[in-house]
Amino acid sequence: MIKSLYLRIVLTFIGVVLLSLIVSFFISVQLFKTQAFEMMQSDMTRIGQQVIRLYENQREPDLDTYFHNLADLNFYTFLVYSEDGSQKVFVPNNGDQSPQIEQNVVQKVLHGGVYRSSLDGRVNFRHIAVGLPFEADGKRYALFLLPAPGQEEMTGHSFLLIVLSIILGTGSLLILISSRFLVRPLVQMTAATKKLAKGDFDVRISYKRQDELGTLADSFNHMAQELQQLEQMRQDFVSNVSHEIQSPLTSIKGFSKALQDNELTDADRLRYLQIIHDESERISRLSENLLRLASLEAEHYPYHPKPYALDEGIRQTVIAAEPQWSAKDLDIELNLPAVAILADPDQLSQVWTNLLANAVKYTPHGGSISITATLHADTVTVSFQDTGIGIAAEELPKIFERFYKVDKSRDRSLGGNGLGLAIVKKIISIHGGTITVESTPGSGTTFLATLPKM
């Protein structure tokens, strides 16, 4: 399996060149055998007949002078055999060529036959010959025409041009065919990209090779899958936001209409007004959390790290939330050794507030919450452990997702909107830390936030 597009292109080019040469060789040989050789013999026959006809019409008394002059004007060698067995050779430009014709061929022509040589599998111009009979002064002669030395070179040049033309044509055709196979994945990717741009996130490219284009196809498929997940998350996000806003708006609308009743008692009127206030606060918290989460994810949220006393920051958060955990008569246990880290105090205060509020929310009346900081060589781990209702194992991987709620039937009474833990995870990530959760249904939940020390 070829794993490099560069190597594939190089091998394709070499293969096209070699295949073009091989195909061109066989085509050229066949062309020479079937056409070039036949055309040359026909041309030689025609010239020989014209030479004989011209001699017969002029009745040149000196046969030698006639053929010497004629040889200098042509590109052929003339051999003249007489019936007494003598041979005369007339070569253009006084060449020293001394070709020989077999006696049985000479006799055949002297007796009126016409001779045309055959290739017999050999591509050689020197084996081409044409023999014609003629008479002069009452004697029979045999005239043979052979290509002169210069004629071989000229014909060879023509043959070479034919071969090169075939190579060019064959190579161009093969390159065109091979290019279609090389470009096909790019065409598929272009079409898939257009579909993806129109919102078709189900599009995939079926290209399973191990070269660069295969890697690009895998990356495209992975990108399409990620975009599909993002689109699903966007749809879920819009649906969740709409649901979270619609519920309090419905309450506000209903109780506002109820307040228009003139027969309403003062106690009911105050109760309805309190519900409208609470629902308005709920929308306000949702809007605030959405803006905060969007700002954190867009990395536009102000981040001003400085030395931060972790233990003191957590204590202040616990004190600020005393009305909530005191109302449920919860026991708060702190085990916080003095430790300083480099962090943004406002952002970490949001983390501790959300984790503590979550623990208070799901811990029943009279329960306990333990907050512990454990020091390591380069990090510190803060755990929030409660004795609440716990979380099922299949729910744990999802609790940091936006708008995810473990117990949806209790959300309305508990006042959550499913954004608190998503904000916590993002802030911890900004500080270079991690957060995990451990829980057993009915036995409580522990959140473990690990942050780097100074």
Secondary structure, DSSP 8 states (H G I E B T S, - for coil): ----HHHHHHHHHHHHHHHHHHHHHHHHHHHIIIIIHHHHHHHHHHHHHHHHHHHHHHT-S-HHHHHHHHHHTSSEEEEEEETTS-EEEE-GGG--------HHHHHHHHTT--EE---TT---GGG--EEEEEEETTEEEEEEEEE-HHHHHHHHHHHHHHHHHHHHHHHHHHHHHHHHHHHHHHHHHHHHHHHHHTT-TT-------SSHHHHHHHHHHHHHHHHHHHHHHHHHHHHHHHHHHHHHHHHHHHHHHHTT-TT--HHHHHHHHHHHHHHHHHHHHHHHHHHHHHHHHTT-S----EEEEHHHHHHHHHHHTHHHHHHTT-EEEEE----EEEE-HHHHHHHHHHHHHHHHHHS-TT-EEEEEEEE-SSEEEEEEEE-S----GGGGGGTTSTT--S-GGGHHHHT--S-HHHHHHHHHHHTT-EEEEEEETTTEEEEEEEEE--
